[in-house]
Amino acid sequence: MVCYVQHAILFVKVMISYLVPDKPEWVETAIASLEYQSKLAYKRQVAHHLCSILVFYVFIYLLIYLFIYTFFMPKQHIKLGICESEIFV
């Protein structure tokens, strides 16, 4: 008889542990919300970092271009686009 009572109590214990969740629903919702906000913040941080790297590389490219253009390109005379006779008229 004691064996049946023990098995019944054990069965009730297993059913209660199965029916009652480990975490309440509001806790799971809060954790999911925090995880989602964390992922969004991480994506924003990565995007900002990539943007700053892109700006840095564009700046370096422009510096190199200006350096090459300034020191290694042949100098060209500036033409005004008017005739010399028109200047003294």
C-alpha positions, 0 to 999 in steps of 0.5 A, a space after each residue: 500500500 505504501 508503494 502505491 502512495 509513493 507512486 501517486 505522490 511521485 506522479 503528482 510531483 512530475 505533473 506539477 513540475 510539467 504544468 508549472 513553467 520554470 520561468 513566468 511568461 513575463 520574464 521570458 518576454 522581458 529576456 527576449 526584448 533585452 536580447 532583441 535590443 542588444 542585437 539592434 545595438 550591436 548592429 548599430 555599433 557595427 554599422 557606425 564602425 564600418 562607416 567610420 572605417 569607410 570615411 577614413 579610407 576615403 580620406 586617405 585616398 583623397 590625400 594620396 590623390 592630392 599628393 600625386 596630383 600636386 607633385 607628379 602631374 605635369 603643370 598645365 598653363 591656365 587659359 583664359 579663353 579670350 583673345 589678347 586683342 579683346 583685353 585692350 578693347 
